[in-house]
Structures are given as C-alpha cells and as structure tokens.
Amino acid sequence: MCDPVTMAVATVASTAMTAYGQISAGNAANSAAKYNAKALEQQARQELDAANMTAMDVRNQGAKHGGEILSIQGASGAAIGTGSALDVAGADAQAFEEDALRALYGGQIKAWGLKTDAGIKRYEGKVAQQQGYMAAAGTVLGAVAKSYSPVSGTPDPRTGIRSAGTDFNVGGLRF
C-alpha cells in the first residue's frame, strides 16, 4: 500500500487531469460547433447565390420567350403592342417574373434555415463549453470534499457502532 503523501499527490494529479480533460472536451466541442456554424453560413450564401442565378436564368428565358412571341405575332400580321397581343406578352412576362421571384424566395428560405441552424450550433458549442467547466468544477469540488471528509471511528467492539469521529482525512492523512 502507498504512503499517505503519495496517495495525496496521486489524488491531486488524477483530479487535475480529469478536470483538464473535461475543460478540453468542452472547448473542443465549442470549436467544432463554431466550425460547423461557419460551414452552414457558407452554405446559406451558396443557396442565395444559386437562387439569384436561377432567377437571372428565368428572366433571360422570359426575355427570349417574349421576343419569340413578338416575332410570331409580327409574322402573323397581328398588331404588336395592342389588344390581345399585348395581353399575351404581358401575361407571359408576368409568369416568368413570378417564377424568378419564387426562385429567389426559395433560396432565401433555405438560407434563413441554414443561418438559424448556424446560430443553434454556436449556442450548442457555448453550452458544451460551459458544461465542461462545470464538470471540471464538480470534479475538483468532489475531490476536495472526499479529501476532507470525516474519518469514521473504529467500531465499538461491544456494540459494533462506529463513533462519529472527529478525525479528518486529507489525502489519506488523518488529523
């Protein structure tokens, strides 16, 4: 069996290593959460960029289609820019613009969701870090409490009852 001083040193070292590990785990979880949040924000920017590109493509298709409608109307002898021809061209342009706006809206919704997820990740990281600190504090306080706990007295041979004891055990040393 080890002497009391060695036991005390081993207890302190073990407690310190456990507390350090708990703090390190909390900090690592926080760092990972921050990294994941940045990745989600990057993905949100990409969603917005993709939505803008889709909207631009839809508008370009609408302009091309509008030109084709005008060409067909002109070739058929219809009066361009008046009456039914104007109504058809306007409705067609409106439909393409609505499609472009839907693409933008969809991208904004996806980006908003990703940014929300990023915020949640950051919060989870902070909580994990705090949990690491709290666990380390609990480990240290628990070790201190065990080290300074009263030592039960020896059992009374007649009754078998242990005395309350006024001695204290500090790292295996009785005082």
N, C-alpha and C positions, 0 to 999 in steps of 0.2 A: 504494500500500500504506500502511496506517496505521502510525503510530509505535507503539513498544512500550507506552508508557503508555496510549494509547487502547485498544490490544488488551487490556491487563490489566484496565482498567476495564470494557470490554465483556464480557470473560470472567466477571468477578465479578458483574456485573449479570445476565448470562444465567443463571449458576448460581443466583443468588439467586431469580430469577423462576421458574426450573424447580422449585427446592426448595419455594418458596411454593405453586406450583400443585399439587405432589404432596401437600403437607400439607393444602391446601384441599380437594382431591378426597377425601382420606381422611376429613376432618371432615364433608364433605357426605354421604358415604356413611354415616357413623355417624349423622348426624342423620336421614337418610331411613330408616335401619333402625329407629331409635327410634320414629319416627312410625308406621311400618308395624306395629311391635310393639304400640303403643297401640291402633291400629285393630283388630288381631287380638284383643286383650284385650277391647275393647268388643264385638266380635262374639261372643266367648265368653260375656260377660254376657247378651247378647241371646239366645243359644241356651239358656242356663239359664232366663231369663225365659219364653221360648216353651215350654220343656218344662214349667215349672211351670203355665203357663196351660193347656196341653194336659191335664196330669194333673188339674187342677181341673175342666175341662170333662168329662173322662171320669168323674170321681167324681160330678159333678152328673147326668150321664146315667144313671149307675148308680143313684143315689138315685131318680131319676124312674122308671126302669125297675122298680126294686124296689117302688115304690108302685103301679105298674100291675099287677105280679104279685099283690101283696096284694089289690088291688081285684078282680081277676079270680077269685082263689081264694075271696074272700069271697062274690062274687056266685054262684059255682058251688056254694056250700054246704060247701066244704072247710074243715076245721078249721085255721085260721091259727095258725102258730107251733108246730105239732106234725107229726111224721111226714114224709111226702113233701113237703108244702107247705113245711115248714121247710128240708128238704134242697134243694129247688129255689131258694128265696130265698137260702140261704147260698151255693150254688154260683154263682148269678148275681152276688151281691155280690162274691164272691172273684174271679170273672172280670173284673169291672170294675176292681177294685183292682189286679189283676195288669197290666191294660192301662195304668193310671195309673202304676204303678211302672216299666213298660217305657218309657213316655214320659219319665219323669224320668231313667232310666238312659241313654237315648239322648242326651238333652240334656247330661248330664254327660260322656259320652264325647266328644261333639263339642266341648264347652267345653275339655276336657282337651287334645284335639288342637290346638285353636287357641292355648291357652296355651303349649303346647310349641313351636308354630311361632313364637310371640312371643319366647320365650327364644332360639330359634335365630336369629331376626332380630337381636336385640340382640347376640348373640355375633358374628354376621357383621359388624355395624357396628363393633364393637370391633376385630376383625381388620382390616377395611378401613382404619380409622384408624391402626392400628399399621403397616400396610403403607405408608401414606402417609408416616409419619415415617421408616420405614426407607428408603424410596425417596429421600426428601429427603436423608437422611444419606449414602446411597450417591452421590447426585449431587454433594454438596459434597465428599465424600472423593475421588471420582473426579476432580473438577476440580482439587483440591489436588494429587493425585498427578500429573496431567498437567502442572500448572504447574511442579512441582519435579522434573521428570524430567531425567535427564542428557541433554545435547545430544551427539549423535553427532559425532565429529570429522570432519574433512574426509577424503575418501578419499585414500589414498596413490596418487599418480599412477602409480607403478611397479607396485603390486600390486592396486590397486582396493579394498583393505580399509580400512574405516573404523576409526579409532582408538577406543578405549573412551571417551575423552573424560572430562574432569574438570570441564567447564563445566556449569553448571546453568541451565535456562531457567525464569525466573519471570515469567509473564505476557508472554512474548516478549522479556524482557531476559535477556541472557546474563551469567553471573557466573563 
